[in-house]
Every structure is written in C-alpha cells, then in structure tokens.
Amino acid sequence: MSGLNLRKDACELDFLSLGALVHRLDPGTIPFRKARSFNVHVSGGEYNVAANLSDCFGMQTGIATAMVNYGIGELVQGRVREMGVKPFYKWFEHDGVRGPNIATVYSDCGFGVRGPVVFYNRANEAGALLRPGDFDWAKIFAGGVRWFHSGGIFAALSETTSELIIEAMQAAKAAGAIVSFDLNFRAKLWSSVGGIDHAQKVLRRIVSYVDALVGNEEDLQKGLGIAGPEVAAASTSKLDPATFFQMIDRVVQQHPNVKLVATTLREVHSTNRHDWGSVLWLDGKQYVSPTCQLDVIDRIGGGDGFAAGLFYGLLSGRAPEEALRLGWAHGALLTTFPGDTTMAKREEVEALAKGGSARVQR
C-alpha cells in the first residue's frame, strides 16, 4: 500500500465525499406506471460511500453537497443525520414553485426476467448549481481528512460541478488526502450535456488528479475511452478478470498518477440472481475476490457498497487481499437490503469476507 501514502496522524474525518444528494422513489417490484405507493430512499453515488463507511464501519465521514430549505430537504437532512455523516451544506432557498430542487430518481426493482427501470427528474437541481468557491476547503480540511471521494454522476450534472470537483481535489491533495473517483458512467446524464465525447474530455481531466479509481468495464470504455471487450457482450456474460486487468494496464499508461483501480464483476442471470466478484489493481499487483451467487433484493447501491468496504479495509490498514474481500462482502450484503445505503453490521461483513455462510445465526 506504499503507493497510496495514507495519513497515519489523527484526523477529524476519515473520509469526505463531494456530490449531489437525491431522493429515490421506489415502488418495489411494481412498474412505476402502475404504482400506488413507494418508499423514499435518500441516496447519491458519492454520499452512499460516506454513509456506508459511517453506519457499517464506524468511520468519521462527511459530505459536501447542496441543500434546499424546504420539506424534501428536511427529509434528506434527517436521513443524513441518521447515517452519522457530517454535512457541509451550500444552502439554496426554494421559490415554492420551481425550485431549486433536491433531484428525484424513480426506480422500480424489477423481478426475474424483468429488469429494473431507472429514470430521473433533475430539473433545476440544486446540486447542479454548485460551483467553485461554494465551499471553504481550507476550513473543511483544516482538521485533517484522510480520504476524499467524488464521482462521475456529480461531474455530469453541469459544467460547474466538474470544475468544483477539480478545485476540491486540488485542495485534498494539498491537505495530504488520498483522492478517489468512481467513474459511474450514466449515459442518460451525459447525453443531456454533450454526450460521450464531452464526458471523456471532462473525466480524463478529472482522473489526472486521482490516486484511486473505481469503475467497471463500461465505465472505463465509455468514460475514459479505454479499449476493451464489447460492452454489449460483456454485460451479459461473466467478465474474465484477465481481460479487465488488461484494461487497467491501459488506464495506468494514460494516467500514471493512478495507483489503484477496482471494480465489481457481475454476471446477471436474472434481476434477482447474479454471480458476484471483484478485482483490485494496486501498485502494479493484481487481486481477485471469490465469486458468489447473489439472491438480489435491490441491486441499486451495490457498487457503492463495494467501494465502501474496500476503502474501509485500506483505511484500517488491512492487506490488499483482505480489503478487496471486505468490499466484495459488503457490496454483496448491500444487495440483500432495500434502498441504496447499508443495513449491514461490520461483524456480518467480516464474517462473509472470511468465508461465512447464510446459516441461521443462533
């Protein structure tokens, strides 16, 4: 782990995320057009990792984000408090009619041969209005931050959010924090702001500041333009770790600052039955997790669950193989809960990572 140079001194925060908070409306297995009721999940690709690290792993985490002074904002603030994440809010006032808003994500769970369907209402989203200068990074980092994280979902929201990510990463580097980024390529988001060519231009610039990169084969191909297997074929067949490691070699050739690349490997047999594995490249060495068969309740957030477990392992000084297993185990467990953030306990993650089973706990 020498390449990551993790801080060993006392820090106020183990982990800080920058991203947009959303609320996801979830009617379960019923398609939205037939829904009569739904659960509300507070989420955000960047926030989820901070929430998981706090709630499951007991780490001190924070989120820098936009907040709107209205009822949905109050709901979101309550969930952030429940997960133990310290907020750094840029406040916006709602005009009572059009916003700015906390974005809405609509996502049913699908079932069996029927896959989940996700769509958005991110109109006049407060998170997209965030820009450089909105946060006092010197003050936020003054107490010490060990790890800083952001992602491709936030980068896609507007021209100013990607610039804010770079401003924050520069501040994190100056403060001695590890910088990570989850590519989280979402075609629907990027298509509204310039498409794949613009996405690659923005994401390559961001990744030039990154120490640790999370992304699957589609993220690497579409987000960074890295040559690899056909995504259409890869999405329906189990990925060969060797093929993915070849892609990582190309990433590191283009971005020699990157010291860690990790991803989940998933073969989807049906909405509720997946094969699940993960891989880690760290300082030139390759690590592969076990593969297990998942019975999935809600797949949303599984990748963020993997990232949280992996980052926890590294932050707590575990060996790379053990850190990867913790990520693999936590991501797997997260798919067995409804919602986007963890309901697992650290002891459950540790047991599965060591080869535990689903036997009754008596």
Summary of the structure (lengths in Angstrom):
residues: 362
radius of gyration: 19.0
end to end distance: 38.0
largest distance: 55.1
contacts: 1283
relative contact order: 0.14
helix: 39%
strand: 24%
